[in-house]
Amino acid sequence: MRYSLTASGWLRYDLVSRLWRTIGPVERVYEVGAGRGAAGVRLARHASEYVAYEPDEASASVAAQRFSAAGRG
């Protein structure tokens, strides 16, 4: 499932996806401020390990559900 990204989420994801084309695959992704996980679900597809930190409990709960649905819970 593809969740809608915010404007800043699109900018971050676009930047990271361009970097991946330059540096190649990565093993780990650590994201601080994962929000509701829309960008994180996309990022997690490109790494064997993805770790996110989100201090807002409501956003972290939504992100956890999205990661679980994507099989990355």
Buried (B, 14 or more C-beta within 10 A) or exposed (E): EEBEBEEEBEEBBEEBEEEBEEEEEBEEBEBEEBBBBBBBBBBBEEBEEBEBEBEEEEBBEBBBEBBEEBEBE
